[in-house]
Amino acid sequence: MNNKSKMSFGIFLLLTFLFIEFNVENDTVELQRFDQYFINLLGRSVTNTNTELFKIVSLFGSPLFSIGATMIICLWLIAHNDCFKAFWIISIQLSGSTVVEIIKQIVARLRPFHQLVVDRGYSFPSGHTFCTTILILTIFYLVIPKIGDEEFRLIVVLLGITWIGVVATSCVYLGNHFASDVFASLFLASGYWCIIVPYEKKVVRMIRPLWSKRN
């Protein structure tokens, strides 16, 4: 997919996010039905074992863990003399997380009432889903081009998508988010990535002279 196509797809994803946000802010009947469907669906699978498993998933899918993992990736890049790419990747994760927090404060959607694990703050959009999606997209961005075997490449992609899905499911299962929160975050993260990534070379060209002068 070329940069123009990425930008167009990114805009489409962000428009989809805005559509969900509009429904959240207006508390539409359609959105209530959508969220209630997933509450009922996952509510039938609540067991002590599942709850403990999803608690672990939630821990490893938390924004703190995802940002920490992104930083480790960046340190690895710096160790291999790719400081600019490291700066670019951590900038996407941190700036995106900031955008999510700003939207949370603006929309101010309360979390579901029946939480299996109590979480504070606002519900929309899901920080877990956003940061995990950016982390997985970062891994795809760095790893996929280096994999020659198509079958192995597909396995890596499927594993990444599965992990995003499991983290998103844990958010709804534990009652910390509505389904619309996690779907919106998925669209927001993917759209943000598609729009920002094409500017990498331009940003690096701007930063490189400043870095050279400093050193």
PyRosetta script that sets phi, psi and omega in degrees:
from pyrosetta import init, pose_from_sequence

init()
pose = pose_from_sequence("MNNKSKMSFGIFLLLTFLFIEFNVENDTVELQRFDQYFINLLGRSVTNTNTELFKIVSLFGSPLFSIGATMIICLWLIAHNDCFKAFWIISIQLSGSTVVEIIKQIVARLRPFHQLVVDRGYSFPSGHTFCTTILILTIFYLVIPKIGDEEFRLIVVLLGITWIGVVATSCVYLGNHFASDVFASLFLASGYWCIIVPYEKKVVRMIRPLWSKRN")
pose.set_psi(1, 122.2)
pose.set_omega(1, -179.5)
pose.set_phi(2, -76.3)
pose.set_psi(2, 171.8)
pose.set_omega(2, -174.3)
pose.set_phi(3, -62.7)
pose.set_psi(3, -36.8)
pose.set_omega(3, 179.8)
pose.set_phi(4, -64.5)
pose.set_psi(4, -41.5)
pose.set_omega(4, 178.5)
pose.set_phi(5, -66.7)
pose.set_psi(5, -39.3)
pose.set_omega(5, 177.5)
pose.set_phi(6, -60.8)
pose.set_psi(6, -44.6)
pose.set_omega(6, -179.9)
pose.set_phi(7, -61.9)
pose.set_psi(7, -44.5)
pose.set_omega(7, -179.8)
pose.set_phi(8, -63.7)
pose.set_psi(8, -43.8)
pose.set_omega(8, 178.9)
pose.set_phi(9, -65.7)
pose.set_psi(9, -39.3)
pose.set_omega(9, 178.4)
pose.set_phi(10, -62.1)
pose.set_psi(10, -42.0)
pose.set_omega(10, 178.5)
pose.set_phi(11, -63.3)
pose.set_psi(11, -41.7)
pose.set_omega(11, 177.7)
pose.set_phi(12, -59.8)
pose.set_psi(12, -44.1)
pose.set_omega(12, -179.9)
pose.set_phi(13, -64.7)
pose.set_psi(13, -40.7)
pose.set_omega(13, 179.4)
pose.set_phi(14, -68.2)
pose.set_psi(14, -35.0)
pose.set_omega(14, 175.9)
pose.set_phi(15, -65.6)
pose.set_psi(15, -37.3)
pose.set_omega(15, 176.2)
pose.set_phi(16, -64.0)
pose.set_psi(16, -41.1)
pose.set_omega(16, 176.3)
pose.set_phi(17, -59.9)
pose.set_psi(17, -45.4)
pose.set_omega(17, -179.1)
pose.set_phi(18, -64.0)
pose.set_psi(18, -33.5)
pose.set_omega(18, 176.5)
pose.set_phi(19, -63.3)
pose.set_psi(19, -44.3)
pose.set_omega(19, 177.9)
pose.set_phi(20, -64.8)
pose.set_psi(20, -42.7)
pose.set_omega(20, 179.7)
pose.set_phi(21, -60.3)
pose.set_psi(21, -40.1)
pose.set_omega(21, 177.6)
pose.set_phi(22, -59.0)
pose.set_psi(22, -43.6)
pose.set_omega(22, 180.0)
pose.set_phi(23, -67.5)
pose.set_psi(23, -35.3)
pose.set_omega(23, 178.1)
pose.set_phi(24, -65.8)
pose.set_psi(24, -48.0)
pose.set_omega(24, -176.9)
pose.set_phi(25, -66.2)
pose.set_psi(25, -27.6)
pose.set_omega(25, 179.7)
pose.set_phi(26, -99.6)
pose.set_psi(26, 0.4)
pose.set_omega(26, 176.9)
pose.set_phi(27, 47.0)
pose.set_psi(27, 53.5)
pose.set_omega(27, -176.0)
pose.set_phi(28, -67.9)
pose.set_psi(28, 155.0)
pose.set_omega(28, 179.8)
pose.set_phi(29, -62.5)
pose.set_psi(29, -39.6)
pose.set_omega(29, -179.3)
pose.set_phi(30, -61.4)
pose.set_psi(30, -41.3)
pose.set_omega(30, 179.1)
pose.set_phi(31, -66.9)
pose.set_psi(31, -41.1)
pose.set_omega(31, 178.6)
pose.set_phi(32, -60.0)
pose.set_psi(32, -42.4)
pose.set_omega(32, 179.1)
pose.set_phi(33, -65.7)
pose.set_psi(33, -41.7)
pose.set_omega(33, 179.2)
pose.set_phi(34, -59.8)
pose.set_psi(34, -49.8)
pose.set_omega(34, -178.7)
pose.set_phi(35, -66.0)
pose.set_psi(35, -40.8)
pose.set_omega(35, -178.6)
pose.set_phi(36, -65.3)
pose.set_psi(36, -33.5)
pose.set_omega(36, 177.9)
pose.set_phi(37, -59.0)
pose.set_psi(37, -46.3)
pose.set_omega(37, -178.4)
pose.set_phi(38, -74.0)
pose.set_psi(38, -31.3)
pose.set_omega(38, 175.0)
pose.set_phi(39, -62.4)
pose.set_psi(39, -45.2)
pose.set_omega(39, 179.3)
pose.set_phi(40, -67.2)
pose.set_psi(40, -40.0)
pose.set_omega(40, -177.9)
pose.set_phi(41, -62.4)
pose.set_psi(41, -50.9)
pose.set_omega(41, -178.1)
pose.set_phi(42, -77.4)
pose.set_psi(42, -23.3)
pose.set_omega(42, 178.8)
pose.set_phi(43, -64.0)
pose.set_psi(43, -27.2)
pose.set_omega(43, 179.6)
pose.set_phi(44, -74.1)
pose.set_psi(44, -14.0)
pose.set_omega(44, -177.2)
pose.set_phi(45, -106.6)
pose.set_psi(45, 12.4)
pose.set_omega(45, -178.5)
pose.set_phi(46, -73.0)
pose.set_psi(46, 117.4)
pose.set_omega(46, 173.3)
pose.set_phi(47, -139.8)
pose.set_psi(47, 164.2)
pose.set_omega(47, 178.0)
pose.set_phi(48, -60.0)
pose.set_psi(48, -40.5)
pose.set_omega(48, -179.3)
pose.set_phi(49, -64.4)
pose.set_psi(49, -48.0)
pose.set_omega(49, 179.4)
pose.set_phi(50, -61.8)
pose.set_psi(50, -39.4)
pose.set_omega(50, -180.0)
pose.set_phi(51, -62.8)
pose.set_psi(51, -44.3)
pose.set_omega(51, 179.4)
pose.set_phi(52, -64.9)
pose.set_psi(52, -39.3)
pose.set_omega(52, 178.8)
pose.set_phi(53, -64.7)
pose.set_psi(53, -43.8)
pose.set_omega(53, -178.7)
pose.set_phi(54, -71.9)
pose.set_psi(54, -24.7)
pose.set_omega(54, 173.0)
pose.set_phi(55, -63.7)
pose.set_psi(55, -41.2)
pose.set_omega(55, 178.6)
pose.set_phi(56, -66.4)
pose.set_psi(56, -43.5)
pose.set_omega(56, 177.9)
pose.set_phi(57, -59.5)
pose.set_psi(57, -44.3)
pose.set_omega(57, -179.5)
pose.set_phi(58, -61.5)
pose.set_psi(58, -36.5)
pose.set_omega(58, 178.7)
pose.set_phi(59, -64.4)
pose.set_psi(59, -48.5)
pose.set_omega(59, -178.3)
pose.set_phi(60, -78.6)
pose.set_psi(60, -9.0)
pose.set_omega(60, 176.5)
pose.set_phi(61, -104.8)
pose.set_psi(61, 7.4)
pose.set_omega(61, -177.4)
pose.set_phi(62, -70.2)
pose.set_psi(62, 154.8)
pose.set_omega(62, 176.0)
pose.set_phi(63, -56.1)
pose.set_psi(63, -38.6)
pose.set_omega(63, -179.6)
pose.set_phi(64, -61.1)
pose.set_psi(64, -44.6)
pose.set_omega(64, 179.6)
pose.set_phi(65, -67.3)
pose.set_psi(65, -44.2)
pose.set_omega(65, -178.3)
pose.set_phi(66, -63.7)
pose.set_psi(66, -41.7)
pose.set_omega(66, 177.9)
pose.set_phi(67, -66.8)
pose.set_psi(67, -40.4)
pose.set_omega(67, 177.3)
pose.set_phi(68, -61.9)
pose.set_psi(68, -43.1)
pose.set_omega(68, 178.4)
pose.set_phi(69, -64.3)
pose.set_psi(69, -38.1)
pose.set_omega(69, 177.3)
pose.set_phi(70, -63.6)
pose.set_psi(70, -39.5)
pose.set_omega(70, 178.3)
pose.set_phi(71, -65.1)
pose.set_psi(71, -38.1)
pose.set_omega(71, 177.6)
pose.set_phi(72, -63.4)
pose.set_psi(72, -42.1)
pose.set_omega(72, 176.4)
pose.set_phi(73, -59.7)
pose.set_psi(73, -42.3)
pose.set_omega(73, -179.5)
pose.set_phi(74, -65.3)
pose.set_psi(74, -39.5)
pose.set_omega(74, 177.0)
pose.set_phi(75, -62.9)
pose.set_psi(75, -38.4)
pose.set_omega(75, 177.5)
pose.set_phi(76, -63.8)
pose.set_psi(76, -41.4)
pose.set_omega(76, 178.3)
pose.set_phi(77, -65.3)
pose.set_psi(77, -41.5)
pose.set_omega(77, 178.7)
pose.set_phi(78, -63.0)
pose.set_psi(78, -40.2)
pose.set_omega(78, 178.5)
pose.set_phi(79, -63.6)
pose.set_psi(79, -24.1)
pose.set_omega(79, 178.1)
pose.set_phi(80, -103.2)
pose.set_psi(80, 25.2)
pose.set_omega(80, 173.9)
pose.set_phi(81, 60.1)
pose.set_psi(81, 37.2)
pose.set_omega(81, 176.0)
pose.set_phi(82, -122.2)
pose.set_psi(82, 61.0)
pose.set_omega(82, -175.0)
pose.set_phi(83, -64.2)
pose.set_psi(83, -36.4)
pose.set_omega(83, -176.6)
pose.set_phi(84, -67.0)
pose.set_psi(84, -42.5)
pose.set_omega(84, 178.5)
pose.set_phi(85, -66.2)
pose.set_psi(85, -37.3)
pose.set_omega(85, 177.4)
pose.set_phi(86, -61.5)
pose.set_psi(86, -45.2)
pose.set_omega(86, 178.3)
pose.set_phi(87, -61.1)
pose.set_psi(87, -42.4)
pose.set_omega(87, -177.9)
pose.set_phi(88, -63.7)
pose.set_psi(88, -45.2)
pose.set_omega(88, -176.4)
pose.set_phi(89, -67.2)
pose.set_psi(89, -46.7)
pose.set_omega(89, -179.4)
pose.set_phi(90, -67.8)
pose.set_psi(90, -30.2)
pose.set_omega(90, 177.6)
pose.set_phi(91, -64.6)
pose.set_psi(91, -40.8)
pose.set_omega(91, 178.8)
pose.set_phi(92, -63.4)
pose.set_psi(92, -45.9)
pose.set_omega(92, -178.4)
pose.set_phi(93, -64.4)
pose.set_psi(93, -47.3)
pose.set_omega(93, -176.5)
pose.set_phi(94, -71.3)
pose.set_psi(94, -42.2)
pose.set_omega(94, 179.4)
pose.set_phi(95, -66.5)
pose.set_psi(95, -38.9)
pose.set_omega(95, 178.0)
pose.set_phi(96, -63.8)
pose.set_psi(96, -42.2)
pose.set_omega(96, 178.2)
pose.set_phi(97, -62.3)
pose.set_psi(97, -36.9)
pose.set_omega(97, 177.7)
pose.set_phi(98, -65.2)
pose.set_psi(98, -41.9)
pose.set_omega(98, 177.7)
pose.set_phi(99, -60.0)
pose.set_psi(99, -43.1)
pose.set_omega(99, 179.4)
pose.set_phi(100, -60.0)
pose.set_psi(100, -45.5)
pose.set_omega(100, -179.3)
pose.set_phi(101, -64.4)
pose.set_psi(101, -37.9)
pose.set_omega(101, 178.1)
pose.set_phi(102, -64.2)
pose.set_psi(102, -44.4)
pose.set_omega(102, 179.3)
pose.set_phi(103, -63.3)
pose.set_psi(103, -40.2)
pose.set_omega(103, 177.8)
pose.set_phi(104, -55.7)
pose.set_psi(104, -45.5)
pose.set_omega(104, -177.8)
pose.set_phi(105, -69.4)
pose.set_psi(105, -34.4)
pose.set_omega(105, -179.5)
pose.set_phi(106, -71.7)
pose.set_psi(106, -48.7)
pose.set_omega(106, -177.1)
pose.set_phi(107, -75.3)
pose.set_psi(107, -38.9)
pose.set_omega(107, 176.5)
pose.set_phi(108, 53.2)
pose.set_psi(108, 47.3)
pose.set_omega(108, 178.0)
pose.set_phi(109, -82.0)
pose.set_psi(109, 127.5)
pose.set_omega(109, 179.5)
pose.set_phi(110, -71.1)
pose.set_psi(110, 150.3)
pose.set_omega(110, 178.2)
pose.set_phi(111, -72.8)
pose.set_psi(111, 162.3)
pose.set_omega(111, 175.5)
pose.set_phi(112, -56.0)
pose.set_psi(112, 150.0)
pose.set_omega(112, -175.7)
pose.set_phi(113, -72.4)
pose.set_psi(113, -37.3)
pose.set_omega(113, -174.6)
pose.set_phi(114, -99.1)
pose.set_psi(114, 87.2)
pose.set_omega(114, 179.9)
pose.set_phi(115, -97.2)
pose.set_psi(115, 130.8)
pose.set_omega(115, 175.0)
pose.set_phi(116, -74.6)
pose.set_psi(116, -30.8)
pose.set_omega(116, 173.8)
pose.set_phi(117, -129.5)
pose.set_psi(117, 119.4)
pose.set_omega(117, -174.4)
pose.set_phi(118, -68.1)
pose.set_psi(118, 129.4)
pose.set_omega(118, 176.8)
pose.set_phi(119, -130.5)
pose.set_psi(119, 140.4)
pose.set_omega(119, -178.3)
pose.set_phi(120, -96.5)
pose.set_psi(120, 174.4)
pose.set_omega(120, 178.4)
pose.set_phi(121, 87.3)
pose.set_psi(121, -175.5)
pose.set_omega(121, -178.6)
pose.set_phi(122, -90.0)
pose.set_psi(122, 165.4)
pose.set_omega(122, -168.6)
pose.set_phi(123, -94.9)
pose.set_psi(123, -36.2)
pose.set_omega(123, -170.8)
pose.set_phi(124, -108.3)
pose.set_psi(124, 128.1)
pose.set_omega(124, -7.5)
pose.set_phi(125, -88.0)
pose.set_psi(125, 178.5)
pose.set_omega(125, -177.2)
pose.set_phi(126, -80.5)
pose.set_psi(126, 118.2)
pose.set_omega(126, 176.9)
pose.set_phi(127, -67.9)
pose.set_psi(127, -36.8)
pose.set_omega(127, 177.8)
pose.set_phi(128, -56.4)
pose.set_psi(128, -51.2)
pose.set_omega(128, -176.2)
pose.set_phi(129, -66.8)
pose.set_psi(129, -41.7)
pose.set_omega(129, -178.9)
pose.set_phi(130, -61.7)
pose.set_psi(130, -54.7)
pose.set_omega(130, -175.1)
pose.set_phi(131, -65.5)
pose.set_psi(131, -36.7)
pose.set_omega(131, 177.3)
pose.set_phi(132, -65.0)
pose.set_psi(132, -42.1)
pose.set_omega(132, 179.3)
pose.set_phi(133, -62.7)
pose.set_psi(133, -43.9)
pose.set_omega(133, 178.2)
pose.set_phi(134, -63.3)
pose.set_psi(134, -40.6)
pose.set_omega(134, 178.4)
pose.set_phi(135, -61.1)
pose.set_psi(135, -47.3)
pose.set_omega(135, -178.9)
pose.set_phi(136, -66.1)
pose.set_psi(136, -40.7)
pose.set_omega(136, 177.5)
pose.set_phi(137, -63.7)
pose.set_psi(137, -35.1)
pose.set_omega(137, 176.4)
pose.set_phi(138, -64.0)
pose.set_psi(138, -43.9)
pose.set_omega(138, 178.4)
pose.set_phi(139, -63.0)
pose.set_psi(139, -44.4)
pose.set_omega(139, 176.5)
pose.set_phi(140, -57.3)
pose.set_psi(140, -46.1)
pose.set_omega(140, -176.7)
pose.set_phi(141, -59.1)
pose.set_psi(141, -38.3)
pose.set_omega(141, -177.2)
pose.set_phi(142, -88.0)
pose.set_psi(142, -35.0)
pose.set_omega(142, -169.7)
pose.set_phi(143, -95.0)
pose.set_psi(143, -45.0)
pose.set_omega(143, -173.6)
pose.set_phi(144, -53.5)
pose.set_psi(144, -45.4)
pose.set_omega(144, -179.3)
pose.set_phi(145, -62.7)
pose.set_psi(145, -20.8)
pose.set_omega(145, -177.8)
pose.set_phi(146, -91.3)
pose.set_psi(146, -5.6)
pose.set_omega(146, -179.5)
pose.set_phi(147, -94.5)
pose.set_psi(147, 118.1)
pose.set_omega(147, -178.8)
pose.set_phi(148, -82.8)
pose.set_psi(148, -34.5)
pose.set_omega(148, -177.1)
pose.set_phi(149, -78.0)
pose.set_psi(149, 120.8)
pose.set_omega(149, -176.2)
pose.set_phi(150, -65.2)
pose.set_psi(150, -37.6)
pose.set_omega(150, -179.4)
pose.set_phi(151, -66.1)
pose.set_psi(151, -42.3)
pose.set_omega(151, 178.6)
pose.set_phi(152, -66.8)
pose.set_psi(152, -36.7)
pose.set_omega(152, 177.1)
pose.set_phi(153, -61.3)
pose.set_psi(153, -42.4)
pose.set_omega(153, 178.8)
pose.set_phi(154, -64.0)
pose.set_psi(154, -40.3)
pose.set_omega(154, 179.0)
pose.set_phi(155, -60.9)
pose.set_psi(155, -44.1)
pose.set_omega(155, 179.7)
pose.set_phi(156, -61.8)
pose.set_psi(156, -44.2)
pose.set_omega(156, 179.8)
pose.set_phi(157, -63.2)
pose.set_psi(157, -45.3)
pose.set_omega(157, -179.6)
pose.set_phi(158, -64.1)
pose.set_psi(158, -39.5)
pose.set_omega(158, 177.8)
pose.set_phi(159, -63.8)
pose.set_psi(159, -42.2)
pose.set_omega(159, 179.0)
pose.set_phi(160, -63.6)
pose.set_psi(160, -46.1)
pose.set_omega(160, 179.3)
pose.set_phi(161, -63.3)
pose.set_psi(161, -40.5)
pose.set_omega(161, 179.0)
pose.set_phi(162, -61.2)
pose.set_psi(162, -43.5)
pose.set_omega(162, -179.8)
pose.set_phi(163, -62.7)
pose.set_psi(163, -41.7)
pose.set_omega(163, 176.3)
pose.set_phi(164, -59.4)
pose.set_psi(164, -44.5)
pose.set_omega(164, -179.9)
pose.set_phi(165, -62.8)
pose.set_psi(165, -40.4)
pose.set_omega(165, -179.9)
pose.set_phi(166, -67.0)
pose.set_psi(166, -43.1)
pose.set_omega(166, 178.1)
pose.set_phi(167, -62.5)
pose.set_psi(167, -45.0)
pose.set_omega(167, 179.8)
pose.set_phi(168, -61.9)
pose.set_psi(168, -42.1)
pose.set_omega(168, 178.5)
pose.set_phi(169, -62.6)
pose.set_psi(169, -40.1)
pose.set_omega(169, 179.9)
pose.set_phi(170, -61.7)
pose.set_psi(170, -36.4)
pose.set_omega(170, -179.9)
pose.set_phi(171, -62.1)
pose.set_psi(171, -40.9)
pose.set_omega(171, -179.1)
pose.set_phi(172, -78.4)
pose.set_psi(172, -41.9)
pose.set_omega(172, -179.4)
pose.set_phi(173, -58.5)
pose.set_psi(173, -45.4)
pose.set_omega(173, -177.7)
pose.set_phi(174, -76.2)
pose.set_psi(174, -4.9)
pose.set_omega(174, 177.1)
pose.set_phi(175, 78.7)
pose.set_psi(175, 16.6)
pose.set_omega(175, -179.9)
pose.set_phi(176, -86.0)
pose.set_psi(176, -19.5)
pose.set_omega(176, -178.3)
pose.set_phi(177, -145.2)
pose.set_psi(177, 156.0)
pose.set_omega(177, 168.9)
pose.set_phi(178, -83.9)
pose.set_psi(178, 159.2)
pose.set_omega(178, 179.4)
pose.set_phi(179, -59.4)
pose.set_psi(179, -37.2)
pose.set_omega(179, 179.8)
pose.set_phi(180, -63.9)
pose.set_psi(180, -28.6)
pose.set_omega(180, 176.9)
pose.set_phi(181, -63.2)
pose.set_psi(181, -45.8)
pose.set_omega(181, -174.8)
pose.set_phi(182, -76.3)
pose.set_psi(182, -37.1)
pose.set_omega(182, 176.4)
pose.set_phi(183, -64.6)
pose.set_psi(183, -41.8)
pose.set_omega(183, 178.9)
pose.set_phi(184, -62.1)
pose.set_psi(184, -41.0)
pose.set_omega(184, 179.2)
pose.set_phi(185, -65.1)
pose.set_psi(185, -37.9)
pose.set_omega(185, 177.9)
pose.set_phi(186, -62.2)
pose.set_psi(186, -44.4)
pose.set_omega(186, 177.9)
pose.set_phi(187, -66.6)
pose.set_psi(187, -41.0)
pose.set_omega(187, -179.2)
pose.set_phi(188, -64.0)
pose.set_psi(188, -48.0)
pose.set_omega(188, -178.6)
pose.set_phi(189, -64.2)
pose.set_psi(189, -45.3)
pose.set_omega(189, -178.7)
pose.set_phi(190, -66.4)
pose.set_psi(190, -41.8)
pose.set_omega(190, 178.6)
pose.set_phi(191, -66.5)
pose.set_psi(191, -42.5)
pose.set_omega(191, 178.0)
pose.set_phi(192, -59.8)
pose.set_psi(192, -44.4)
pose.set_omega(192, 179.4)
pose.set_phi(193, -61.5)
pose.set_psi(193, -48.7)
pose.set_omega(193, -177.3)
pose.set_phi(194, -62.2)
pose.set_psi(194, -33.0)
pose.set_omega(194, -178.7)
pose.set_phi(195, -82.0)
pose.set_psi(195, -37.5)
pose.set_omega(195, -175.3)
pose.set_phi(196, -79.1)
pose.set_psi(196, -43.6)
pose.set_omega(196, -172.7)
pose.set_phi(197, -55.6)
pose.set_psi(197, -40.4)
pose.set_omega(197, 179.6)
pose.set_phi(198, -59.7)
pose.set_psi(198, -16.8)
pose.set_omega(198, -178.9)
pose.set_phi(199, -89.2)
pose.set_psi(199, 4.1)
pose.set_omega(199, -175.5)
pose.set_phi(200, -56.2)
pose.set_psi(200, -51.4)
pose.set_omega(200, -176.4)
pose.set_phi(201, -62.5)
pose.set_psi(201, -38.8)
pose.set_omega(201, 179.9)
pose.set_phi(202, -65.0)
pose.set_psi(202, -42.9)
pose.set_omega(202, -179.9)
pose.set_phi(203, -66.2)
pose.set_psi(203, -41.7)
pose.set_omega(203, 179.7)
pose.set_phi(204, -62.4)
pose.set_psi(204, -39.3)
pose.set_omega(204, 178.2)
pose.set_phi(205, -63.5)
pose.set_psi(205, -31.5)
pose.set_omega(205, 179.0)
pose.set_phi(206, -75.5)
pose.set_psi(206, -38.1)
pose.set_omega(206, -175.0)
pose.set_phi(207, -79.9)
pose.set_psi(207, -36.1)
pose.set_omega(207, -172.8)
pose.set_phi(208, -55.4)
pose.set_psi(208, -45.0)
pose.set_omega(208, 178.7)
pose.set_phi(209, -63.0)
pose.set_psi(209, -37.6)
pose.set_omega(209, 179.1)
pose.set_phi(210, -65.6)
pose.set_psi(210, -39.4)
pose.set_omega(210, 178.5)
pose.set_phi(211, -65.8)
pose.set_psi(211, -40.4)
pose.set_omega(211, -179.0)
pose.set_phi(212, -65.4)
pose.set_psi(212, -40.2)
pose.set_omega(212, 179.4)
pose.set_phi(213, -65.3)
pose.set_psi(213, -38.2)
pose.set_omega(213, -178.7)
pose.set_phi(214, -66.5)
pose.set_psi(214, -32.3)
pose.set_omega(214, -178.2)
pose.set_phi(215, -101.8)
pose.dump_pdb("model.pdb")
